[in-house]
Amino acid sequence: MDRTLLARADEIVASLSPGKRETVREIVINSVHRGAVDPSARRFLTAASGGPELADILTAALDSSAAGAVSAEGGPRSELGPAAS
């Protein structure tokens, strides 16, 4: 993930009110667990930050993370070991 984008996301979040910052943190945690930003979370992020940039950065970060979850063998990486053949 591009560190410039992450720095920009930090700037956007820092400019939010404390209540909105906390909600954004919860959205990030939930999105990481789900592997995607759901539509209602995207709407909140867009409304709270005044534009889609924050939601787009979070989506790109999740996509980047998911791409890194594929092992060198081409199969999904597992905490339990290599993918079964």
NORQUIDA-V743147 format. One line per field, one symbol per residue. ss: DSSP state (@ for helix, = for strand, . for the rest). Layout:
BEGIN
ss: ???
END
This chain:
BEGIN
ss: ..@@@@@@@@@@@@...@@@@@@@@@@@@@@@@@....@@@@@@@@@@@...@@@@@@@@@@@@@@@@.=.....=.........
END
